[in-house]
């Protein structure tokens, strides 16, 4: 079995990125400490289909109140693979996002865009034997945030991938190909490597689009190695 390849830490954003204002308050001032994981963190529970509802993967339906969500309908799909492009089956993938107006269904979101009564903004699913996942959802809208006088987040979807236990969780966010707000975002600008940024962009996939229904975007998740997806909570991957 191939061992883990060395990490390239030059690809990772610094803990303190002054243009990304919230890092000024939360960046650690002392060296980081590493704690060994316990047995309960390294083992189970194993997620299975019985843990999921039939509409968990379909954000167009899983919160609908007798109508359809407002916005551009899309398919978001891809594969979860390891550093050697081998499938990682049975992996729980979760997503959460703003609605088409750029507002989250969250008590702390005070953006003036309206809530959509037919859109909850979250879903989950298990990868199949080929490591594939698939969601039906709405393309989220951009929204302003208090980083500067006129700062806007690009349209994005948050993604988490679980291992065999609750503590084994990787978190990232994906953007959409062609969005002009991507290079203007201070969070994106904190990533020093352009290739790492490119790996956070979901690409238009016309082969997976549904005619007269929705476009499709593909976002593959690589857990380790030189081509790894950049994860916010654990930049080195698994």
Secondary structure, DSSP 8 states (H G I E B T S, - for coil): --------GGGS--S--TTSTTHHHHS-SS--------HHHHS-----GGGS-TTTTBTTTTT-SSS--SS-EEEEEEEEE-TTS-B-TT-EEEEEE--TTS--SSTT---SS---TT---EEEEE--TTSEEEEEEE----EE-TTSTT-EE-SEEEEEEE-SSTT-EEEEEEEETT-TTGGG-HHHHT---HHHHHTTEEEE-GGG-BTTTBEEEE--EE-SSTT----SS-TT--
